[in-house]
Amino acid sequence: MNALSRCLCSYWSSSIGKKLVVALTGLALVLFLAGHLTGNLLVFVGQKAFNDYAELLHHALHGAGVWIARIGLLSCVTLHIVATIQLTRENKAARTPYAFDATIQAPKSSRIMIWSGLTILAFVIYHLLHFTVRAGNTYDTYVDAAHLANTGLTRHDAWKMVIDGFSVWYVVAFYVIAMTLLCSHLSHGVASMFQTLGLRSKKSRPMIAAISKGYALLIWLGFISIPLAILVFGFGK
């Protein structure tokens, strides 16, 4: 084991190292969610705009960009959850039998952080398989007819894929549940991230708490608006 490996192992073994890993991976995921939501909302602009966006993503860095993003996303989520679980175990082990139960005053969102995190990991894997890898379905046979007529070039109709995918009630139900858990996670996690990075003080705590809850609400409303518009209101059909 070289010096760098020993340094990384030592850093990971410390609670400070794990907390920083949780904060930095959390920051990466928060930024990803904002960007991902912005792109997804193009579904309301129309078929051409959304398919242009999908084509841009899949051709970035000659097709390698989307795989870098997928691997990075899964790595961040996995590291975030593993570090959180280990910190929770260490905290429980360090607590004496007579210590005050820390969960009594903890908000509900913080008590279910691990379970919501594991659910989110399962959802990310499912979401990638369903809409990105398109495993187990025939969506890859969809062709953007308008683009073919205008340019003579064939490309995947990602817009129609989303419309069809969210036309199934149980897919929408799972998506809404996962988004609700995600935003419950965010409402506590964003504020904790500020604290770990040393950006939260006693004076700024109320403002950061409001930002955390507001961001979580914005992400929740944005993401669930798409499947509900399709399933409930028949958007795109």
C-alpha positions as CSV (number, residue, x, y, z in Angstrom):
1,M,0.0,0.0,0.0
2,N,1.5,3.3,-1.1
3,A,1.5,6.6,0.8
4,L,-1.6,7.9,-1.0
5,S,-3.6,4.8,-0.3
6,R,-2.6,4.9,3.4
7,C,-3.6,8.6,3.5
8,L,-7.0,7.9,1.9
9,C,-7.7,5.0,4.2
10,S,-6.7,7.0,7.3
11,Y,-8.9,9.9,6.2
12,W,-11.9,7.6,5.5
13,S,-11.4,5.9,8.9
14,S,-11.8,9.3,10.7
15,S,-15.3,10.7,11.5
16,I,-14.2,14.0,10.1
17,G,-13.2,12.4,6.8
18,K,-16.6,10.6,6.5
19,K,-18.5,13.8,7.3
20,L,-16.6,15.7,4.6
21,V,-17.3,12.9,2.1
22,V,-21.0,13.1,3.0
23,A,-21.0,16.9,2.6
24,L,-19.0,17.0,-0.7
25,T,-21.0,14.1,-2.4
26,G,-24.2,15.8,-1.1
27,L,-23.1,19.1,-2.7
28,A,-22.4,17.3,-6.0
29,L,-25.8,15.6,-5.9
30,V,-27.6,18.9,-5.0
31,L,-26.0,20.6,-8.1
32,F,-26.8,17.6,-10.2
33,L,-30.5,17.7,-9.2
34,A,-30.8,21.4,-10.1
35,G,-29.2,20.8,-13.6
36,H,-31.2,17.6,-14.2
37,L,-34.5,19.2,-13.3
38,T,-33.8,22.2,-15.6
39,G,-33.2,19.8,-18.5
40,N,-36.2,17.6,-17.6
41,L,-38.6,20.6,-17.6
42,L,-37.8,21.0,-21.3
43,V,-40.4,18.3,-21.8
44,F,-43.0,21.0,-21.4
45,V,-41.4,23.1,-24.1
46,G,-42.0,20.4,-26.7
47,Q,-40.7,17.4,-28.5
48,K,-38.0,19.1,-30.5
49,A,-36.5,21.0,-27.5
50,F,-36.4,17.9,-25.3
51,N,-35.0,15.6,-28.0
52,D,-32.3,18.3,-28.8
53,Y,-31.4,18.2,-25.1
54,A,-31.3,14.4,-25.0
55,E,-29.2,14.3,-28.2
56,L,-26.7,16.8,-26.7
57,L,-26.3,14.7,-23.6
58,H,-25.8,11.5,-25.4
59,H,-23.2,12.9,-27.8
60,A,-21.2,14.9,-25.3
61,L,-17.5,13.9,-25.4
62,H,-18.3,11.6,-28.3
63,G,-20.8,9.6,-26.1
64,A,-18.5,9.2,-23.2
65,G,-19.9,12.2,-21.3
66,V,-23.2,10.5,-20.4
67,W,-21.4,7.4,-19.1
68,I,-19.1,9.6,-17.0
69,A,-22.2,11.3,-15.5
70,R,-23.9,8.0,-14.8
71,I,-20.8,6.5,-13.1
72,G,-20.2,9.7,-11.2
73,L,-23.8,9.9,-10.0
74,L,-23.9,6.3,-8.8
75,S,-20.5,6.7,-7.1
76,C,-21.6,9.9,-5.3
77,V,-24.9,8.3,-4.1
78,T,-23.1,5.1,-3.0
79,L,-20.3,7.0,-1.1
80,H,-22.9,9.3,0.4
81,I,-24.9,6.4,1.8
82,V,-22.0,4.2,2.9
83,A,-20.4,7.1,4.8
84,T,-23.7,8.1,6.4
85,I,-24.4,4.5,7.6
86,Q,-20.9,4.2,9.1
87,L,-21.2,7.5,10.9
88,T,-24.5,6.5,12.3
89,R,-23.1,3.2,13.6
90,E,-20.1,5.0,15.1
91,N,-22.4,7.5,16.9
92,K,-24.6,4.7,18.3
93,A,-21.5,2.7,19.4
94,A,-20.1,5.8,21.2
95,R,-23.3,6.6,23.0
96,T,-23.5,5.2,26.5
97,P,-26.6,3.3,27.6
98,Y,-27.6,6.2,29.8
99,A,-27.1,8.9,27.2
100,F,-30.0,11.0,26.1
101,D,-31.7,9.6,23.1
102,A,-30.6,11.9,20.3
103,T,-33.7,11.0,18.2
104,I,-36.1,12.6,20.6
105,Q,-35.4,16.1,19.4
106,A,-34.3,15.2,15.9
107,P,-36.6,16.1,13.0
108,K,-38.4,13.2,11.3
109,S,-36.4,13.8,8.1
110,S,-33.1,13.2,9.9
111,R,-34.3,10.0,11.5
112,I,-35.1,8.3,8.2
113,M,-32.0,9.6,6.4
114,I,-30.5,6.1,5.9
115,W,-33.7,4.5,4.7
116,S,-34.6,7.4,2.4
117,G,-31.0,7.3,1.1
118,L,-31.2,3.5,0.3
119,T,-34.5,4.1,-1.4
120,I,-33.0,6.9,-3.5
121,L,-30.1,4.6,-4.5
122,A,-32.6,1.9,-5.6
123,F,-34.5,4.6,-7.5
124,V,-31.4,6.0,-9.2
125,I,-30.5,2.5,-10.5
126,Y,-34.1,1.9,-11.6
127,H,-34.3,5.3,-13.3
128,L,-31.1,4.8,-15.2
129,L,-32.2,1.4,-16.3
130,H,-35.7,2.6,-17.3
131,F,-35.0,5.9,-19.0
132,T,-31.3,5.9,-19.8
133,V,-30.2,2.3,-20.6
134,R,-33.8,1.5,-21.5
135,A,-33.5,-2.1,-20.3
136,G,-36.5,-4.3,-20.4
137,N,-38.6,-2.1,-22.8
138,T,-38.9,-1.3,-26.5
139,Y,-38.4,2.5,-26.2
140,D,-35.2,2.2,-28.2
141,T,-37.3,1.5,-31.3
142,Y,-38.9,5.0,-31.1
143,V,-37.7,7.3,-33.9
144,D,-38.1,11.1,-33.9
145,A,-40.2,11.3,-37.1
146,A,-40.2,15.1,-37.4
147,H,-36.4,15.2,-37.1
148,L,-36.1,12.4,-39.7
149,A,-38.3,14.3,-42.1
150,N,-36.5,17.6,-41.7
151,T,-32.9,16.4,-41.7
152,G,-32.9,12.8,-43.0
153,L,-31.1,11.7,-39.9
154,T,-32.5,9.2,-37.4
155,R,-32.5,9.9,-33.6
156,H,-34.2,8.5,-30.6
157,D,-37.5,10.1,-29.6
158,A,-36.7,10.7,-25.9
159,W,-39.8,12.9,-25.5
160,K,-42.2,10.1,-26.6
161,M,-40.3,7.7,-24.3
162,V,-40.9,9.9,-21.3
163,I,-44.6,10.4,-22.2
164,D,-45.1,6.6,-22.6
165,G,-43.0,5.8,-19.5
166,F,-45.1,8.1,-17.3
167,S,-48.4,6.9,-18.7
168,V,-48.1,3.8,-16.4
169,W,-49.6,4.5,-13.0
170,Y,-47.3,2.3,-10.9
171,V,-44.2,3.9,-12.5
172,V,-45.6,7.3,-11.6
173,A,-46.4,6.1,-8.1
174,F,-42.9,4.8,-7.5
175,Y,-41.4,8.0,-9.0
176,V,-43.5,10.3,-6.7
177,I,-42.7,8.3,-3.6
178,A,-39.0,8.3,-4.4
179,M,-39.1,12.1,-5.1
180,T,-40.9,12.7,-1.8
181,L,-38.3,10.7,0.1
182,L,-35.5,12.5,-1.8
183,C,-36.9,15.9,-0.8
184,S,-37.4,14.8,2.8
185,H,-33.7,13.9,2.7
186,L,-32.8,17.2,1.1
187,S,-34.7,19.3,3.6
188,H,-32.4,18.1,6.4
189,G,-29.3,17.3,4.3
190,V,-28.7,20.6,2.7
191,A,-28.6,22.4,6.0
192,S,-26.3,19.7,7.4
193,M,-24.0,20.1,4.4
194,F,-23.6,23.8,5.2
195,Q,-22.7,23.0,8.8
196,T,-20.1,20.4,7.9
197,L,-18.4,22.8,5.4
198,G,-18.3,25.4,8.2
199,L,-20.8,27.7,6.4
200,R,-23.5,27.7,9.0
201,S,-23.4,29.9,12.1
202,K,-25.9,30.5,14.9
203,K,-26.9,33.7,13.2
204,S,-27.3,32.2,9.7
205,R,-29.0,29.0,10.9
206,P,-32.6,30.1,10.4
207,M,-31.9,31.4,6.9
208,I,-30.0,28.2,5.9
209,A,-32.8,26.1,7.3
210,A,-35.3,28.0,5.1
211,I,-33.1,27.7,2.1
212,S,-32.8,23.9,2.7
213,K,-36.6,23.5,2.9
214,G,-37.3,25.8,0.0
215,Y,-34.8,24.1,-2.3
216,A,-36.3,20.7,-1.3
217,L,-39.8,21.9,-2.1
218,L,-38.8,23.4,-5.4
219,I,-37.1,20.2,-6.5
220,W,-40.1,18.1,-5.4
221,L,-42.6,20.3,-7.3
222,G,-40.5,20.4,-10.4
223,F,-39.9,16.7,-10.7
224,I,-43.4,15.4,-9.8
225,S,-45.0,18.0,-12.1
226,I,-43.8,16.0,-15.2
227,P,-45.3,12.5,-14.4
228,L,-48.5,14.1,-12.9
229,A,-49.0,16.3,-16.0
230,I,-48.7,13.2,-18.2
231,L,-50.7,10.7,-16.2
232,V,-53.4,12.9,-14.7
233,F,-53.8,15.7,-17.2
234,G,-52.9,13.8,-20.4
235,F,-50.0,16.0,-21.4
236,G,-48.3,14.9,-24.6
237,K,-51.1,12.5,-25.6
